[in-house]
Amino acid sequence: MADKLKVVFMFWAAGADPAKHRVTFSLESVDVIAVGVGDYEQAVEVSQQLVAEGASAIELCAGFGNLGVAKVASAVKGVPVGVVKFDVHPLVGCKSGDQELGLLP
């Protein structure tokens, strides 16, 4: 059997703590790590840490705005970064993470 895949689903939510809000689902061929972060800086740090631990792909929740996606993708060059996308997200007041974090008006 080939090496087991490790992939990440990362969500952004105010108050999320990656040390507390993390779970791994293990299947025969893949480990899926779901982890929450409180801001884009944490997202960058956690993404780099998970890649160092062997993650081969990262999917970001729709709460990440375009700037947040760009920050993560830049931080883990060479690792695919996918995005679940809303133009605005209902859980952050129908804004993007970029707006909610004050990066865009």
MMTF fields as JSON, N, C-alpha, C and O atoms, coordinates in Angstrom:
{
  "mmtfVersion": "1.0.0",
  "mmtfProducer": "UNKNOWN",
  "numBonds": 419,
  "numAtoms": 420,
  "numGroups": 105,
  "numChains": 1,
  "numModels": 1,
  "chainsPerModel": [1],
  "groupsPerChain": [105],
  "chainIdList": ["A"],
  "bondAtomList": [4, 2, 8, 6, 12, 10, 16, 14, 20, 18, 24, 22, 28, 26, 32, 30, 36, 34, 40, 38, 44, 42, 48, 46, 52, 50, 56, 54, 60, 58, 64, 62, 68, 66, 72, 70, 76, 74, 80, 78, 84, 82, 88, 86, 92, 90, 96, 94, 100, 98, 104, 102, 108, 106, 112, 110, 116, 114, 120, 118, 124, 122, 128, 126, 132, 130, 136, 134, 140, 138, 144, 142, 148, 146, 152, 150, 156, 154, 160, 158, 164, 162, 168, 166, 172, 170, 176, 174, 180, 178, 184, 182, 188, 186, 192, 190, 196, 194, 200, 198, 204, 202, 208, 206, 212, 210, 216, 214, 220, 218, 224, 222, 228, 226, 232, 230, 236, 234, 240, 238, 244, 242, 248, 246, 252, 250, 256, 254, 260, 258, 264, 262, 268, 266, 272, 270, 276, 274, 280, 278, 284, 282, 288, 286, 292, 290, 296, 294, 300, 298, 304, 302, 308, 306, 312, 310, 316, 314, 320, 318, 324, 322, 328, 326, 332, 330, 336, 334, 340, 338, 344, 342, 348, 346, 352, 350, 356, 354, 360, 358, 364, 362, 368, 366, 372, 370, 376, 374, 380, 378, 384, 382, 388, 386, 392, 390, 396, 394, 400, 398, 404, 402, 408, 406, 412, 410, 416, 414],
  "bondOrderList": [1, 1, 1, 1, 1, 1, 1, 1, 1, 1, 1, 1, 1, 1, 1, 1, 1, 1, 1, 1, 1, 1, 1, 1, 1, 1, 1, 1, 1, 1, 1, 1, 1, 1, 1, 1, 1, 1, 1, 1, 1, 1, 1, 1, 1, 1, 1, 1, 1, 1, 1, 1, 1, 1, 1, 1, 1, 1, 1, 1, 1, 1, 1, 1, 1, 1, 1, 1, 1, 1, 1, 1, 1, 1, 1, 1, 1, 1, 1, 1, 1, 1, 1, 1, 1, 1, 1, 1, 1, 1, 1, 1, 1, 1, 1, 1, 1, 1, 1, 1, 1, 1, 1, 1],
  "groupList": [{"groupName": "MET", "atomNameList": ["N", "CA", "C", "O"], "elementList": ["N", "C", "C", "O"], "formalChargeList": [0, 0, 0, 0], "bondAtomList": [1, 0, 2, 1, 3, 2], "bondOrderList": [1, 1, 2], "singleLetterCode": "M", "chemCompType": "L-PEPTIDE LINKING"}, {"groupName": "ALA", "atomNameList": ["N", "CA", "C", "O"], "elementList": ["N", "C", "C", "O"], "formalChargeList": [0, 0, 0, 0], "bondAtomList": [1, 0, 2, 1, 3, 2], "bondOrderList": [1, 1, 2], "singleLetterCode": "A", "chemCompType": "L-PEPTIDE LINKING"}, {"groupName": "ASP", "atomNameList": ["N", "CA", "C", "O"], "elementList": ["N", "C", "C", "O"], "formalChargeList": [0, 0, 0, 0], "bondAtomList": [1, 0, 2, 1, 3, 2], "bondOrderList": [1, 1, 2], "singleLetterCode": "D", "chemCompType": "L-PEPTIDE LINKING"}, {"groupName": "LYS", "atomNameList": ["N", "CA", "C", "O"], "elementList": ["N", "C", "C", "O"], "formalChargeList": [0, 0, 0, 0], "bondAtomList": [1, 0, 2, 1, 3, 2], "bondOrderList": [1, 1, 2], "singleLetterCode": "K", "chemCompType": "L-PEPTIDE LINKING"}, {"groupName": "LEU", "atomNameList": ["N", "CA", "C", "O"], "elementList": ["N", "C", "C", "O"], "formalChargeList": [0, 0, 0, 0], "bondAtomList": [1, 0, 2, 1, 3, 2], "bondOrderList": [1, 1, 2], "singleLetterCode": "L", "chemCompType": "L-PEPTIDE LINKING"}, {"groupName": "VAL", "atomNameList": ["N", "CA", "C", "O"], "elementList": ["N", "C", "C", "O"], "formalChargeList": [0, 0, 0, 0], "bondAtomList": [1, 0, 2, 1, 3, 2], "bondOrderList": [1, 1, 2], "singleLetterCode": "V", "chemCompType": "L-PEPTIDE LINKING"}, {"groupName": "PHE", "atomNameList": ["N", "CA", "C", "O"], "elementList": ["N", "C", "C", "O"], "formalChargeList": [0, 0, 0, 0], "bondAtomList": [1, 0, 2, 1, 3, 2], "bondOrderList": [1, 1, 2], "singleLetterCode": "F", "chemCompType": "L-PEPTIDE LINKING"}, {"groupName": "TRP", "atomNameList": ["N", "CA", "C", "O"], "elementList": ["N", "C", "C", "O"], "formalChargeList": [0, 0, 0, 0], "bondAtomList": [1, 0, 2, 1, 3, 2], "bondOrderList": [1, 1, 2], "singleLetterCode": "W", "chemCompType": "L-PEPTIDE LINKING"}, {"groupName": "GLY", "atomNameList": ["N", "CA", "C", "O"], "elementList": ["N", "C", "C", "O"], "formalChargeList": [0, 0, 0, 0], "bondAtomList": [1, 0, 2, 1, 3, 2], "bondOrderList": [1, 1, 2], "singleLetterCode": "G", "chemCompType": "PEPTIDE LINKING"}, {"groupName": "PRO", "atomNameList": ["N", "CA", "C", "O"], "elementList": ["N", "C", "C", "O"], "formalChargeList": [0, 0, 0, 0], "bondAtomList": [1, 0, 2, 1, 3, 2], "bondOrderList": [1, 1, 2], "singleLetterCode": "P", "chemCompType": "L-PEPTIDE LINKING"}, {"groupName": "HIS", "atomNameList": ["N", "CA", "C", "O"], "elementList": ["N", "C", "C", "O"], "formalChargeList": [0, 0, 0, 0], "bondAtomList": [1, 0, 2, 1, 3, 2], "bondOrderList": [1, 1, 2], "singleLetterCode": "H", "chemCompType": "L-PEPTIDE LINKING"}, {"groupName": "ARG", "atomNameList": ["N", "CA", "C", "O"], "elementList": ["N", "C", "C", "O"], "formalChargeList": [0, 0, 0, 0], "bondAtomList": [1, 0, 2, 1, 3, 2], "bondOrderList": [1, 1, 2], "singleLetterCode": "R", "chemCompType": "L-PEPTIDE LINKING"}, {"groupName": "THR", "atomNameList": ["N", "CA", "C", "O"], "elementList": ["N", "C", "C", "O"], "formalChargeList": [0, 0, 0, 0], "bondAtomList": [1, 0, 2, 1, 3, 2], "bondOrderList": [1, 1, 2], "singleLetterCode": "T", "chemCompType": "L-PEPTIDE LINKING"}, {"groupName": "SER", "atomNameList": ["N", "CA", "C", "O"], "elementList": ["N", "C", "C", "O"], "formalChargeList": [0, 0, 0, 0], "bondAtomList": [1, 0, 2, 1, 3, 2], "bondOrderList": [1, 1, 2], "singleLetterCode": "S", "chemCompType": "L-PEPTIDE LINKING"}, {"groupName": "GLU", "atomNameList": ["N", "CA", "C", "O"], "elementList": ["N", "C", "C", "O"], "formalChargeList": [0, 0, 0, 0], "bondAtomList": [1, 0, 2, 1, 3, 2], "bondOrderList": [1, 1, 2], "singleLetterCode": "E", "chemCompType": "L-PEPTIDE LINKING"}, {"groupName": "ILE", "atomNameList": ["N", "CA", "C", "O"], "elementList": ["N", "C", "C", "O"], "formalChargeList": [0, 0, 0, 0], "bondAtomList": [1, 0, 2, 1, 3, 2], "bondOrderList": [1, 1, 2], "singleLetterCode": "I", "chemCompType": "L-PEPTIDE LINKING"}, {"groupName": "TYR", "atomNameList": ["N", "CA", "C", "O"], "elementList": ["N", "C", "C", "O"], "formalChargeList": [0, 0, 0, 0], "bondAtomList": [1, 0, 2, 1, 3, 2], "bondOrderList": [1, 1, 2], "singleLetterCode": "Y", "chemCompType": "L-PEPTIDE LINKING"}, {"groupName": "GLN", "atomNameList": ["N", "CA", "C", "O"], "elementList": ["N", "C", "C", "O"], "formalChargeList": [0, 0, 0, 0], "bondAtomList": [1, 0, 2, 1, 3, 2], "bondOrderList": [1, 1, 2], "singleLetterCode": "Q", "chemCompType": "L-PEPTIDE LINKING"}, {"groupName": "CYS", "atomNameList": ["N", "CA", "C", "O"], "elementList": ["N", "C", "C", "O"], "formalChargeList": [0, 0, 0, 0], "bondAtomList": [1, 0, 2, 1, 3, 2], "bondOrderList": [1, 1, 2], "singleLetterCode": "C", "chemCompType": "L-PEPTIDE LINKING"}, {"groupName": "ASN", "atomNameList": ["N", "CA", "C", "O"], "elementList": ["N", "C", "C", "O"], "formalChargeList": [0, 0, 0, 0], "bondAtomList": [1, 0, 2, 1, 3, 2], "bondOrderList": [1, 1, 2], "singleLetterCode": "N", "chemCompType": "L-PEPTIDE LINKING"}],
  "groupTypeList": [0, 1, 2, 3, 4, 3, 5, 5, 6, 0, 6, 7, 1, 1, 8, 1, 2, 9, 1, 3, 10, 11, 5, 12, 6, 13, 4, 14, 13, 5, 2, 5, 15, 1, 5, 8, 5, 8, 2, 16, 14, 17, 1, 5, 14, 5, 13, 17, 17, 4, 5, 1, 14, 8, 1, 13, 1, 15, 14, 4, 18, 1, 8, 6, 8, 19, 4, 8, 5, 1, 3, 5, 1, 13, 1, 5, 3, 8, 5, 9, 5, 8, 5, 5, 3, 6, 2, 5, 10, 9, 4, 5, 8, 18, 3, 13, 8, 2, 17, 14, 4, 8, 4, 4, 9],
  "groupIdList": [1, 2, 3, 4, 5, 6, 7, 8, 9, 10, 11, 12, 13, 14, 15, 16, 17, 18, 19, 20, 21, 22, 23, 24, 25, 26, 27, 28, 29, 30, 31, 32, 33, 34, 35, 36, 37, 38, 39, 40, 41, 42, 43, 44, 45, 46, 47, 48, 49, 50, 51, 52, 53, 54, 55, 56, 57, 58, 59, 60, 61, 62, 63, 64, 65, 66, 67, 68, 69, 70, 71, 72, 73, 74, 75, 76, 77, 78, 79, 80, 81, 82, 83, 84, 85, 86, 87, 88, 89, 90, 91, 92, 93, 94, 95, 96, 97, 98, 99, 100, 101, 102, 103, 104, 105],
  "secStructList": [7, 7, 7, 7, 3, 3, 3, 3, 3, 3, 3, 3, 7, 6, 6, 7, 7, 6, 6, 6, 1, 3, 3, 3, 3, 3, 7, 1, 1, 3, 3, 3, 3, 3, 3, 3, 3, 1, 1, 2, 2, 2, 2, 2, 2, 2, 2, 2, 2, 2, 2, 2, 6, 6, 7, 7, 3, 3, 3, 3, 7, 6, 6, 1, 7, 2, 2, 2, 2, 2, 2, 2, 2, 2, 2, 6, 6, 6, 1, 7, 3, 3, 3, 7, 7, 7, 1, 1, 5, 4, 4, 4, 6, 6, 5, 7, 2, 2, 2, 2, 6, 6, 1, 7, 7],
  "xCoordList": [0.853, 0.0, 0.888, 1.92, 0.485, 1.227, 1.164, 0.348, 2.044, 2.033, 0.658, -0.032, 0.287, -0.996, -0.962, -0.007, -1.991, -2.123, -2.536, -3.265, -2.074, -2.494, -2.956, -2.173, -4.234, -4.787, -5.423, -5.777, -5.558, -6.037, -7.275, -7.33, -8.268, -9.359, -9.233, -9.336, -9.01, -8.812, -9.976, -10.36, -10.531, -11.588, -11.125, -10.348, -11.614, -11.325, -12.58, -13.659, -12.438, -13.549, -12.966, -11.974, -13.577, -13.124, -13.126, -14.108, -12.035, -11.939, -11.461, -11.257, -11.276, -10.793, -9.345, -8.539, -9.032, -7.699, -7.23, -7.802, -6.2, -5.779, -5.32, -5.324, -4.93, -4.55, -5.777, -5.686, -6.917, -8.156, -9.087, -9.759, -9.125, -10.106, -9.448, -9.269, -9.098, -8.431, -8.867, -8.924, -9.171, -9.552, -9.001, -8.895, -8.654, -8.177, -9.114, -9.445, -9.532, -10.328, -9.404, -8.848, -9.235, -8.335, -9.113, -9.97, -8.793, -9.33, -8.157, -7.008, -8.423, -7.35, -6.288, -5.094, -6.717, -5.772, -5.455, -4.58, -6.168, -5.986, -6.306, -7.227, -5.528, -5.861, -6.346, -5.668, -7.512, -8.054, -7.988, -8.6, -7.249, -7.092, -7.97, -7.766, -8.941, -9.772, -9.262, -9.165, -8.94, -8.367, -8.905, -9.061, -9.187, -9.665, -8.562, -7.707, -8.594, -7.642, -8.422, -9.525, -7.827, -8.508, -8.22, -8.954, -7.144, -6.815, -5.86, -5.445, -5.529, -4.698, -3.265, -2.63, -2.755, -1.389, -1.307, -0.354, -2.314, -2.36, -2.479, -1.857, -3.269, -3.448, -2.117, -1.83, -1.312, 0.01, 0.882, 1.49, 0.943, 1.777, 1.342, 2.171, 0.037, -0.484, -0.29, 0.049, -0.5, -0.293, 1.145, 1.396, 2.085, 3.498, 3.842, 4.602, 3.289, 3.533, 2.984, 3.662, 1.759, 1.143, 1.866, 1.992, 2.336, 3.122, 4.423, 4.85, 5.051, 6.271, 6.0, 6.894, 4.756, 4.352, 3.864, 3.451, 3.906, 3.566, 2.264, 1.889, 1.56, 0.319, 0.65, 1.596, -0.141, 0.14, -0.863, -0.702, -1.899, -2.887, -3.631, -3.816, -4.054, -4.809, -6.037, -5.944, -7.185, -8.436, -8.886, -8.971, -9.174, -9.594, -11.099, -11.694, -11.705, -13.152, -13.51, -12.643, -14.782, -15.275, -15.101, -15.246, -14.796, -14.578, -13.3, -13.165, -12.36, -11.13, -11.445, -12.05, -11.035, -11.154, -9.984, -9.116, -9.964, -8.895, -7.512, -6.544, -7.426, -6.132, -5.661, -4.476, -6.584, -6.237, -5.762, -4.79, -6.442, -6.035, -4.637, -3.798, -4.388, -3.077, -1.975, -0.885, -2.252, -1.251, -0.9, 0.277, -1.894, -1.635, -0.908, 0.086, -1.395, -0.767, 0.695, 1.552, 0.981, 2.354, 3.228, 4.413, 2.643, 3.392, 3.749, 4.697, 2.998, 3.231, 3.485, 2.976, 4.265, 4.558, 4.836, 5.573, 4.232, 4.443, 3.41, 3.329, 2.614, 1.549, 0.227, -0.029, -0.613, -1.892, -2.77, -2.918, -3.343, -4.277, -5.59, -5.654, -6.631, -7.962, -8.841, -8.51, -9.956, -10.826, -12.282, -12.723, -13.025, -14.483, -14.851, -14.381, -15.654, -15.776, -17.204, -18.083, -17.413, -18.563, -17.975, -16.843, -18.687, -18.217, -18.317, -17.468, -19.346, -19.509, -19.975, -20.649, -19.614, -19.92, -20.95, -20.791, -21.993, -23.053, -22.604, -23.223, -21.558, -21.111, -20.237, -19.935, -19.835, -19.072, -19.813, -19.219, -21.116, -21.917, -22.042, -22.141, -22.039, -22.139, -21.032, -21.26, -19.825, -18.617, -17.624, -17.873, -16.519, -15.42, -14.52, -14.612, -13.663, -12.689, -11.821, -11.423, -11.526, -10.721, -11.39, -10.729, -12.698, -13.425, -13.544, -13.329, -13.879, -14.076, -12.797, -12.853, -11.654, -10.375, -9.811, -8.699, -10.575, -10.177, -9.12, -8.465, -8.939, -7.944, -8.487, -7.728, -9.799, -10.488, -11.74, -12.286, -12.195, -13.43, -14.66, -15.769],
  "yCoordList": [-1.195, 0.0, 1.245, 1.282, 2.243, 3.509, 4.21, 3.867, 5.201, 5.965, 6.575, 6.976, 6.629, 7.215, 8.721, 9.395, 9.238, 10.667, 11.395, 10.845, 12.628, 13.488, 14.802, 15.494, 15.148, 16.381, 17.198, 16.67, 18.496, 19.429, 20.156, 20.587, 20.286, 21.233, 22.26, 21.916, 23.516, 24.58, 25.558, 26.033, 25.849, 26.858, 28.032, 27.881, 29.189, 30.419, 30.841, 30.913, 31.125, 31.632, 32.424, 32.015, 33.54, 34.332, 33.45, 32.763, 33.474, 32.686, 31.261, 30.552, 30.82, 29.461, 29.345, 30.254, 28.234, 27.971, 26.638, 25.595, 26.656, 25.419, 24.333, 23.154, 24.708, 23.703, 22.97, 21.804, 23.65, 23.059, 22.566, 21.548, 23.286, 23.025, 22.284, 22.821, 21.043, 20.197, 18.758, 18.269, 18.097, 16.689, 16.003, 16.618, 14.736, 13.958, 12.787, 12.045, 12.64, 11.495, 10.578, 10.984, 9.367, 8.439, 7.395, 6.696, 7.308, 6.28, 5.413, 5.726, 4.359, 3.456, 4.157, 3.902, 5.032, 5.635, 7.106, 7.683, 7.715, 9.155, 9.541, 9.0, 10.486, 11.17, 12.554, 13.269, 12.939, 14.27, 15.036, 14.641, 16.122, 16.948, 18.175, 18.954, 18.356, 19.562, 20.427, 19.972, 21.67, 22.544, 23.959, 24.459, 24.595, 25.964, 26.929, 26.621, 28.105, 29.171, 30.459, 30.636, 31.36, 32.601, 33.768, 34.756, 33.67, 34.752, 34.218, 33.06, 35.06, 34.626, 34.312, 33.421, 35.036, 34.762, 33.347, 32.616, 32.963, 31.59, 30.607, 29.545, 30.95, 30.066, 29.795, 28.659, 30.82, 30.662, 29.752, 28.812, 30.032, 29.229, 27.764, 26.86, 27.539, 26.177, 25.448, 24.264, 26.137, 25.521, 25.055, 23.933, 25.917, 25.547, 24.382, 23.492, 24.383, 23.287, 21.97, 20.943, 22.004, 20.777, 20.251, 19.039, 21.137, 20.702, 20.055, 19.039, 20.641, 20.055, 18.666, 17.821, 18.434, 17.141, 16.182, 15.064, 16.608, 15.702, 15.945, 15.15, 17.025, 17.318, 17.602, 18.329, 17.019, 17.156, 18.041, 18.298, 18.512, 19.416, 20.119, 19.566, 21.349, 22.142, 22.699, 23.291, 22.503, 23.099, 24.114, 23.802, 25.322, 26.403, 26.601, 26.487, 26.897, 27.118, 28.433, 29.242, 28.617, 29.791, 31.077, 32.159, 30.999, 32.199, 32.934, 34.129, 32.22, 32.867, 33.727, 33.261, 34.972, 35.838, 35.597, 34.769, 36.316, 36.149, 36.425, 35.74, 37.435, 37.755, 36.64, 36.307, 36.065, 34.953, 33.743, 33.094, 33.44, 32.321, 32.568, 31.667, 33.789, 34.12, 33.977, 33.493, 34.395, 34.283, 32.821, 32.482, 31.964, 30.541, 29.914, 29.212, 30.161, 29.572, 30.0, 29.189, 31.252, 31.744, 31.089, 30.843, 30.812, 30.232, 28.771, 28.268, 28.083, 26.642, 26.341, 25.361, 27.183, 27.017, 25.556, 24.865, 25.106, 23.738, 22.752, 21.623, 23.17, 22.319, 22.877, 24.073, 22.034, 22.53, 23.111, 22.524, 24.276, 24.927, 25.102, 25.795, 24.464, 24.568, 25.443, 25.727, 25.865, 26.792, 26.421, 26.219, 26.332, 26.317, 27.786, 28.542, 28.229, 29.671, 30.178, 29.667, 31.19, 32.083, 33.458, 33.72, 34.337, 35.716, 36.386, 37.197, 36.045, 36.489, 35.27, 34.391, 35.228, 34.045, 34.374, 35.358, 33.569, 33.872, 33.834, 34.484, 33.099, 33.013, 34.184, 34.32, 35.017, 36.218, 37.466, 38.383, 37.481, 38.665, 38.988, 40.157, 37.964, 38.132, 39.034, 39.886, 38.818, 39.482, 38.388, 37.208, 38.773, 37.827, 37.957, 38.937, 36.988, 37.091, 38.325, 38.937, 38.697, 39.892, 41.127, 41.952, 41.239, 42.383, 42.285, 43.271, 41.12, 40.935, 41.211, 41.716, 40.879, 41.118, 42.513, 42.831, 43.342, 44.728, 44.919, 45.961, 43.939, 44.045, 44.721, 45.264, 44.686, 45.35, 46.02, 45.584, 47.081, 47.76, 46.901, 47.318],
  "zCoordList": [0.0, 0.0, 0.0, 0.671, -0.743, -0.811, 0.549, 1.405, 0.727, 1.973, 2.199, 1.262, 3.455, 3.826, 3.592, 3.979, 2.968, 2.692, 3.961, 4.785, 4.121, 5.231, 4.615, 3.964, 4.819, 4.273, 5.396, 6.45, 5.144, 6.17, 5.667, 4.516, 6.544, 6.335, 7.448, 8.626, 7.086, 8.071, 8.011, 6.942, 9.192, 9.248, 10.088, 11.031, 9.729, 10.443, 11.181, 10.593, 12.49, 13.288, 14.453, 15.055, 14.761, 15.902, 17.145, 17.427, 17.873, 19.091, 18.905, 19.89, 17.666, 17.445, 17.915, 17.711, 18.535, 19.058, 18.475, 18.792, 17.631, 16.978, 17.948, 17.596, 19.151, 20.141, 20.688, 21.075, 20.72, 21.244, 20.145, 20.303, 19.036, 17.986, 16.827, 15.734, 17.105, 16.121, 16.339, 17.467, 15.235, 15.284, 14.038, 12.977, 14.172, 13.029, 12.805, 13.729, 11.561, 11.14, 10.362, 9.342, 10.819, 10.146, 9.372, 9.912, 8.103, 7.222, 6.776, 7.086, 6.072, 5.66, 4.818, 4.982, 3.925, 2.992, 3.267, 2.623, 4.227, 4.438, 5.881, 6.494, 6.41, 7.652, 7.268, 6.53, 7.76, 7.519, 8.831, 9.823, 8.828, 10.019, 9.843, 8.912, 10.724, 10.737, 11.885, 13.024, 11.572, 12.586, 12.43, 11.316, 13.562, 13.559, 13.943, 14.773, 13.326, 13.643, 13.878, 13.362, 14.668, 15.021, 14.109, 14.117, 13.309, 12.379, 11.312, 11.356, 10.378, 9.26, 9.691, 9.126, 10.686, 11.143, 11.711, 11.439, 12.505, 13.005, 11.852, 11.874, 10.853, 9.704, 9.023, 8.644, 8.867, 8.253, 9.106, 8.594, 10.414, 11.318, 11.339, 11.228, 11.484, 11.57, 10.244, 10.233, 9.136, 7.818, 7.656, 7.217, 8.009, 7.891, 8.807, 8.426, 10.006, 10.948, 10.399, 10.445, 9.881, 9.374, 8.139, 7.967, 7.287, 6.126, 6.606, 6.057, 7.626, 8.182, 8.763, 8.805, 9.212, 9.763, 8.679, 8.987, 7.41, 6.327, 5.599, 4.737, 5.919, 5.182, 3.72, 3.414, 2.824, 1.398, 0.667, -0.526, 1.368, 0.769, 1.892, 2.977, 1.615, 2.584, 1.888, 0.813, 2.515, 2.027, 3.056, 4.243, 2.613, 3.499, 3.416, 2.345, 4.555, 4.588, 3.9, 3.57, 3.699, 2.99, 3.776, 3.207, 5.07, 5.854, 5.467, 5.728, 4.841, 4.391, 3.18, 2.214, 3.238, 2.074, 1.135, 1.413, 0.035, -0.953, -0.373, -0.703, 0.493, 1.093, 2.023, 2.048, 2.784, 3.669, 2.893, 3.278, 1.807, 0.952, 0.405, 0.401, -0.056, -0.612, 0.44, 0.133, 1.673, 2.736, 3.0, 3.122, 3.088, 3.351, 2.168, 2.351, 0.961, -0.226, -0.34, -0.691, -0.05, -0.108, 0.959, 0.734, 2.11, 3.227, 3.01, 3.612, 2.156, 1.95, 0.471, -0.073, -0.152, -1.582, -1.923, -1.22, -3.011, -3.458, -2.936, -3.421, -1.943, -1.406, -1.932, -1.797, -2.527, -3.045, -1.932, -0.861, -2.22, -1.302, -2.055, -3.07, -1.541, -2.14, -1.269, -0.118, -1.825, -1.115, -1.325, -2.456, -0.23, -0.287, -0.335, 0.515, -1.265, -1.483, -1.453, -2.149, -0.635, -0.678, -0.958, -0.552, -1.625, -1.726, -0.368, 0.002, 0.359, 1.74, 2.536, 2.001, 3.803, 4.6, 5.68, 6.402, 5.797, 6.762, 8.224, 9.067, 8.539, 9.929, 10.364, 11.549, 9.438, 9.802, 9.331, 8.764, 9.575, 9.288, 7.817, 7.444, 6.974, 5.521, 4.978, 4.119, 5.508, 5.03, 4.668, 4.916, 4.091, 3.93, 5.151, 5.89, 5.363, 6.439, 6.279, 7.271, 5.041, 4.789, 5.404, 6.034, 5.215, 5.765, 7.282, 7.986, 7.78, 9.205, 9.997, 11.118, 9.414, 10.082, 9.799, 10.221, 9.088, 8.853, 7.776, 7.738, 6.904, 5.85, 4.603, 3.8, 4.445, 3.329, 3.881, 4.894, 3.216, 3.684, 3.474, 3.81]
}
